[in-house]
Amino acid sequence: MDHPVTGTAEEFPLTDGDAGPYGITVGPDGAVWVTLVHGGRIARFVPGGGIDEYALGSAGCRPTLITSGPDGALWFTRFGDHRIGRVGLDGTARSFAPPTPGSGPYGITAGPDGALWFTQLNVDRIGRITTTGEVTEFALPIEGGCPSAITAGPDGALWFTLNQANAIGRITVGGEVSLHPLPTPGAAPVGIAGDGAALWFVEIAAGQVGTITVDGEIREFPLPDPASRPHAITASSAGECWFTEWGANRLGRVTADGEITEYALPSPASEPHGITVGPDGAVWAALERGALARVMPR
């Protein structure tokens, strides 16, 4: 099958190259919100309207992934100081400590129960935090699995990647866990997203994109470059997802039948990480070297 590189994405300088744009989402205000993982800040970007940055008190807190919460605020993981952060639309920030020390919170998503759900990469747990800061933890039936990204599924459960266990996990809001091993050994899944019908994920070590149904049926699609290191993924519609290729300096699009299209990034070695779809239908990605990329699907 042909895998064309159709052209380049637009690029918008966001901050200095040391701040490290990493996680990205669209807030309830229609702005693009970005974690600055090395700078210890959250940035708010409005195309044509400027950039606001909000300090979190410590550059070492390492804000990582970010999502819109059910309370109209932005919620994010703080991998460096092992906390969950919240920032309001006015820039007011708070944080909460999970019960288990050194847990390494990484992925985060809004759940179907009005709470936020997050992964604890260092301790093989999934956490749940209410909008008032009450945390519950659920132990996974595996050691050294490194739960990474997490998303809400179409079945009312939460789905997550197990980077070192080479599996996709599912947890109900009641805490019941099931695991689905991947067909490719050592695939190291990271990003995961739901498209309203199924779940999509990327395999950073295998250079593949995969999909899993709520019944556990898995399909994998090899990317043109096995060393492209796909990192994050987001759904634009049912059967269509976009992903970042950290090792190949590109953004990619995949459809349900495995058709792949790629977009080169203007700056070399820009290190694309998080990716999201904006309210205008454009795809935005965070580039760790200090910028945002934008592609408007045709």
Secondary structure, 3 states (H helix, E strand, C coil): CCCCEEEECEEEECCCCCCCEEEEEECCCCCEEEEECCCCEEEEEECCCEEEEEECCCHHHCEEEEEECCCCCEEEEECCCCEEEEECCCCCEEEECCCCCCCCEEEEEECCCCCEEEEECCCCEEEEECCCCCEEEEECCCCCCCEEEEEECCCCCEEEEECCCCEEEEECCCCCEEEEECCCCCCCEEEEEECCCCEEEEECCCCEEEEECCCCCEEEEECCCCCCCEEEEEEEECCEEEEEECCCCEEEEEECCCCEEEEECCCCCCCEEEEEECCCCCEEEEECCCEEEEECCC
